[in-house]
Amino acid sequence: MKFQVPRGTRDILPGEVERWQRLETRTHQTMAIYGYREVRTPIFEATELFVRSVGEATDIVRKELYTFEDRKGRSLTLRPEGTAPLVRAYIENAPVRAEIPARLYYMGPMFRYERPQAGRYRQFWQIGAELLGSAKPEADAEMIDLFRSILWDVGLKDVTVLLNSLGDSVCRPRYREAIRDYFTAHKEQLCGDCKERLDTNPLRILDCKVPSCAPVIAGAPNVLDSLCDPCAEHFGAVKRALDGLGIRHEAAPRLVRGLDYYTRTVFEIQVAGLGAQNAVGGGGRYDQLVKEFGGPDTPAIGFSIGMERLLLATVSSAAGTAFAPDACVVALEADAAIEAQELARRLRGQHEAPEDREPLRVVVDVAGRSANAQMKWASKTGARWAVFVPKGSDGYAVRDMALGKDEARQATQEGLRRWLLERRDRVEAQR
Ligand code: AMP
């Protein structure tokens, strides 16, 4: 029997995974310097959590959830997004709420039963940040600045921030009605999905990508014209704050995004070179969600970035991700295998006093190869040096594999380790 990776998912293999690791490390650093702390929530939650937040009428809830029952008949769902779980955790854990505003982030896989295509998967990864406890436009600006910083840090500097406001509980219902009236008058020109949306979620029509809907959408009332004074004021203040931070932005009155919980600001960031799926991520304000989940009245804003898309956009700028050990330990005699393993362990130096340099990467044969085969394998790994377990007490022989040259023997394991570290520094300095 032969198994395959499930449709819409993929394995991230050595050679590529190093780019993921680098992105993860850099993102943790960026989050830390902005004062954000990580929260890791479970991969699955009560189904109701997503139905109530993302919204019953959204595509995500109607068609894309991975829902299952556990043995006690509870309905659980693999998380399709990270905000609802994080808000649940925020309400449930008082210490997380102690800091106001709370600056939190997450990183991990999400699950949506979508039609797979380039840049779109059924399991995909997101980086997300949430700022809970401020309704101020400065909070919106910080979110967008943090988002841009993460992109900047991986070399994506040519980005466009699309900005919109969906209004609040005062002006949004009015706009929704205006939109519904407008599209009802043009119902015959809408696609089948949009006809359905007229009843369930008319705002989503603005987001429809079917070409035949485009002319009708182009004539629809503009949300920015229908904002109440406080919402218009907030939107203006966000734009001024972004100007102050030197962040380029464009008003995008058709931007609605796929989740129901947004209020006021919504945004999306596009980067060049991603084709049709050019949105690397987006976010928005959700001033009602914490309260709707039974928590204290807490205005909040967040974003999420698709990691696959981010890596896709950086692929051309990324350097090679070759992985080679620094040294291979070679046992010349079959009964020296354990000694070789012990030497490798000492060279890695993990248990020695900490030093401020990266430990040596050392591999050793565990497949019972002959001395000859070990030498072949050592050169295949790309290791710079081969070191040999000595016969008797005549010190450790070292071979520079790149230069094909034998080096001076080292008398002790510690001496050998220091010699390798020093040589590696020298080689790196020459690069
Ligand atoms: P959303 O949570 O729908 O606002 O999406 C935020 C970001 O996550 C998008 O801009 C994409 O970069 C990424 N994303 C969403 N859905 C998928 C998917 N099915 N496959 C890959 N990336 C996705």
Boltz pocket constraint, residues with backbone or C-beta under 6 A from the ligand:
constraints:
  - pocket:
      binder: B
      contacts: [[A, 80], [A, 81], [A, 112], [A, 114], [A, 119], [A, 120], [A, 121], [A, 122], [A, 123], [A, 124], [A, 125], [A, 126], [A, 257], [A, 258], [A, 279], [A, 280], [A, 281], [A, 282], [A, 283], [A, 304], [A, 305], [A, 306], [A, 307], [A, 308], [A, 309]]
      max_distance: 6.0
